[in-house]
Amino acid sequence: MSRKYLNERWCVRCGREGPTPYLRDNWELFGVASSQEPSKAVLDIGCGNGRNTKFMQAQGFTNTAALDMVGDYGHKVVLGQETLPLLDNSVDIILANYIFMFLDIQEREQLVSELQRVARPGCHIMVELYPAKDSEASTKETMIALRDELLVALNSGQQWAVVRKTQERFIGRLAV
């Protein structure tokens, strides 16, 4: 299944079932959901069919927000153009799986600014990329450059430490 986005780009991974392997293997880095403390707020941007949101809910994270440009799962938001419908400093975990390579530079800048606004101190972010032929990062080299661009952009005005990093993915944590 493919889903066509507003900017005429689409992600072939949107129709897959189950969480991304990177999320499945690394979600415990975010801490565990506990009935003794308020549920950590999870934001899944570019949620597609909701597979990562559903996985996090199954792990006990009940305070989730799913946003996508199509809107058939979660709330419809034009990522990189609209303000995220969330309060300042309200999110503990951001999942940005396979979205940034489909946004142009201005859209990426706007979305990073929004993520910085909603991130609570100590917030984790997971970013996954892949070289999609119809994206802003169509080769391995441009994808790595995009990953590095995002790390620099996140650190403009805030301090995000890299927890894990590969060529296609990273997990960061905002300073407390």
N, C-alpha and C positions, 0 to 999 in steps of 0.2 A: 504494500500500500504506500502511496506517496501522497503528500499533502502540499498543495500549492500555497505559498505565502503571498502576502500583499505585495512584496517587492519582486514577485515573479521568481523567487528562489524557493527551493524546497529541500527537505532533509529526508533521505531515503531510510533513515533509522527510526523515524517517527512511528512506524507501524510495528516495530518489534515489541515483543512481550518481555516482561521481567525487567529488572533494573539493569543499568549499564554494568558491565563487569567491574569497572573501576569503583563505582558506588558500592556494589555488593561486597567488594574486597576491602573497602576503606571506611565505611560508614561509622565504625566504632571509634574512629579518630575524633568524631564530633561529640563524644560522650554518649551516655545512655539516657533514655527517657526514664523518668522516675516518678512514681506517684507521690513521693515525699516533697518534690519541688515542682514549681510550675513548669508546664511542658515548654520545651524549647521551641521557638518559632522557626519553621522551615519555609523558605521561599524557593520554589522551583520555577525558574524563568525559562520560557521556551519548552514548556512541559510536554508538548506533543500529546500523546494519548494518556499521559499521567502515570506512566510506568514507574518513574522514580518517586513520585509523590506517594503512590500506593505502597511502594516498598518501605518508604520511611514511616508511613502510618502503621504498617505491619510490625515495625520495630518499636512501636510505642509512641512515636512522635505524632500526636493528635492535632497539634496547632500548626496546620500547613496551609500555605497559599500557593496555588498553581496558576501561572499566567502564561498565555500563549497568544500568538497573533491570529490564530484561526478561531479559537474560542469554543471548540467542540468538547473540550475538557478544561475545567478551570475558568478563570476570568479572561475575557478577551481584552488585550492591551497591545497597542502597536509599539513593540519594544524598540527603544532607541528614539522614539518620538513623543510618547506620552509619559506623564508622571505616573510612577507606580502607585497603585491605590493602597499604600501602606504608610503608617506613621513613621516619623523620624526615630532612629535608634530602636527599632522594634523587631529586628530579625537576628536570630542566632546562627542560622545555617542557610547559606545560599547555594543552590544547585544551578549551575549554568552549563548544562551538558549539551554540547553541539548546537550552540546558538550564535556565538560571537562571530564565527566566520561568515555568517550570512548577513551581517550588518556592515554598512560602510563606515568610514572613519568618524563622521559626525554622529551617526547612530551609536557607535561604540562609545564615544565620548559621553554622550547623553546618558546611556545606560550605566556606564561606570559611575557617573556622578550620582545617579539615582541609587545605585547599590551602596555607595559610600554614605548616602543620606540615611538609608534604612538600616544599615548594619549597626548592631549593638556592639559595644566594646567586647572583645573576645569572640566575635563572630567568625565562623569558618566559611570559606568559599571553596567550592569545587568547580573547576573549569575543565571541560573536555572539548577538544577540537579534532577535526580530521580534514585532510585535504580534499575538499569536494570540488569537482570540476566547475560547478556553477556558483562558486563562492568567492569571497575576497581572499581566501587562502587555498588556492587550487593545487599547490605543490607542497611537498614536505618542507622546503626552504621557507616559503611564504607562511606556512602554518607555524613554524618555529619562530619566525619573526613576529607573528601575531601574538603568540604566547608571551614573548618577551615584551611586546608593546603593552599588553594587558597588565603584566606585572609592574611595569613602570607607571602606568596610568593609575592603578590601584594605590600605589604609594605616593601619589601626588596629594599632599595634605593629610594623609593618614599613613600609619605604619603597619603594613601587612607582612608578617613573617611567612616565608615559604616552609610548609610542613613536609610536602612531598612534591617532586617535580620530575616529569619525563618529557620527551619531545612533544607529546600530544596533550598532556594533562598537567594540572597542578592543583594542590590544595594549599590554601593560605589561611592565616589566622590574624585577625585584627588585634592590635595591642590592647591590653586592658587599661 
